[in-house]
Amino acid sequence: MAQHDRRGGDSGRRDWAGLIDTAISESDAVLSAFDVSTEQWVQRPWRAIRERAIEIATWIDATRGGRPAGAAVGLIGDPGPDLVAAVHASWLSGSAVSILPGPVRGADDARWAVGTAARFAGIGVDIVLGSGPHLEALIAVDCALHIEHVDLVGVGIDTGAHRPVGLIGDAPAILQGTAGSTGDPKTAVLTADAVAKNTAALVDRLRLDAADDIGLSWLPLYHDMGLTFLVAGMYTGIPLWIAPNSAFAASPFRWPQWLTDSSATITAAPNFAYDIVGRYGRLLAGADLSRLRVALSGGEPIDPDAFDRFLAHASAVGFDPSAATPAYGMAESVCAVTVPAPAEGARYDAVSVRGDDGTTIERRYPLLGEPLEGMEIRVVASDVEVPAIDGRDVGGVEIRGTSMMSGYLGHPPVQPGDWFPTGDLGYLVDGRLVICGRAKEIVIVAGRNLFPVEIERAAAGVDGVRRGGVVAVSRGSGRPGLVVVAETRTSPAELPRLRAAVMSAVASDCGVVPTDVVFTAPGSVPRTTSGKLRRLATRELVESGAWAWA
């Protein structure tokens, strides 16, 4: 931890842009960015990224014509060297940065562009920098935004007169979109102090060291986990390999190959990525994961069986199971809230979930670690009835501390010291957090309250059902009861057999029988831009009749 200590422990009191500037100017390491057009890694020393950031920051200042800092800079596109430099350039110019996703597959580019431009303008962005084929659609939108190709701006500009504005204390550093799985899209305002404190605490917990560690991530920068991975790499000046999430999606087993090629010691991914690797573990042949000491899993509920399957296959190619690091976080706290210490490995709490009729179901929930320095967590009585777990006090999870947002843009501020209700249900075991589900997503069947993820995992275990594409909801209108929506490529003639198998699996594992099983095409279940299932939106589709029993 020499890198963090050298810059001082009270990082939140210093200029955030200055902290990053010092780290990358003193680093001898290299940023490697995967170019999907050439299928090659583009490498730039961190010092070159800094020089490019100063060019872009100088251009930003000139484009604004001397107007005082305050507006935000919007970014869009794949995480190439210029886009990474633009993140730091935004901070050097005294601006918060907001990163939004490109269009999803099948979307109309023109319609996406109009909506994205409006969203940028609505959160106070005045300049948008980006890359990729979709940027032209954004440039074509008739709006007041100044939109440019990030690789073209400021090239060769005279930077001699540039004076960094920087970001200190309560100045916004990141405007983070947070659609979540149940709520309307909001924008969390993350101050320089909060970003600095969360980054420093995460670096300390994971013991990142520029002398020994190498990071690799394909997580999107518009997601809090992807942006935090990048920021932690900049903060420590470690060698960092980043790839677009589209490159992972096109070929998931590039991930272990990238880990092998980079000799990465730290990586991060949501549960579904570990699930994919575990299900097709034979394809790991030839990989070498022996250097990994931290493999973070977060962003969505962790399936213990799927994670164990990954560990079994990965161990055969050198992965140390103690590197498994299931964690918990949210955009409203910059990113990380609880993280296990290195080498704890994946640990589970084996419990009995008790129904109103006295029946019990045995379950395992991951222990997600203790709070980071500066953060606190508590469990309070929930305002919804929750499933009873023997020996555990399940309730609503609330958090507070130094990493918290100042509030949602356009909403009342979050006061320092106030407890923030996360909307998650869980409990504590020896100070370590366990998450069971979301309060708004509890499924009620014949008077029983169930966590939907348990039903979804049972259904997803049936051959023919697409894992990661199952949603369990309570239908209150029409024919009331439990409805399981499942993505599948199974032929219509085979659907009755598949339906019977799903109903049997849910009945066997969860003690309830679905009223309906609705099958739909892969990719059609509503998701957030980060891939989380939107259960409430799915329930609305079911209750509206858009998805009927078929």
Salt bridges, closest charged atoms under 4 A:
ASP21 OD2 - ARG50 NE 2.98
ASP21 OD1 - HIS88 NE2 2.89
GLU26 OE1 - ARG6 NH1 2.22
ASP28 OD1 - ARG47 NH2 2.78
GLU39 OE1 - ARG254 NH2 2.54
GLU55 OE1 - ARG52 NH1 3.03
ASP61 OD2 - HIS162 ND1 3.35
ASP82 OD1 - ARG52 NE 2.62
ASP109 OD2 - HIS134 ND1 3.21
ASP126 OD1 - ARG64 NH2 2.92
ASP126 OD2 - ARG67 NH2 3.41
GLU136 OE2 - HIS149 NE2 2.69
GLU148 OE2 - HIS146 NE2 3.09
ASP193 OD1 - LYS197 NZ 3.67
ASP204 OD2 - HIS4 NE2 3.41
ASP213 OD2 - ARG293 NH2 2.86
ASP224 OD1 - HIS223 ND1 3.58
ASP275 OD1 - ARG279 NE 3.40
ASP275 OD1 - ARG309 NH2 3.25
ASP275 OD2 - ARG467 NE 2.78
ASP303 OD2 - ARG467 NH2 3.16
ASP305 OD1 - ARG364 NH2 2.86
ASP308 OD2 - ARG364 NH1 3.04
GLU344 OE1 - ARG347 NH1 3.97
GLU344 OE2 - ARG432 NH2 3.31
ASP349 OD2 - ARG392 NE 2.81
GLU370 OE2 - ARG432 NH2 3.87
GLU376 OE2 - ARG400 NE 3.01
ASP390 OD2 - ARG354 NH2 2.66
GLU398 OE1 - ARG378 NH2 2.82
ASP424 OD1 - ARG438 NH1 3.09
GLU441 OE1 - ARG535 NH1 2.77
GLU454 OE1 - ARG363 NE 2.58
GLU456 OE1 - ARG535 NH2 2.76
GLU487 OE1 - ARG466 NH1 2.63
GLU487 OE2 - ARG527 NH1 3.05
GLU494 OE1 - ARG497 NE 2.86
ASP516 OD2 - ARG475 NH2 2.39
ASP516 OD1 - ARG479 NH1 2.96
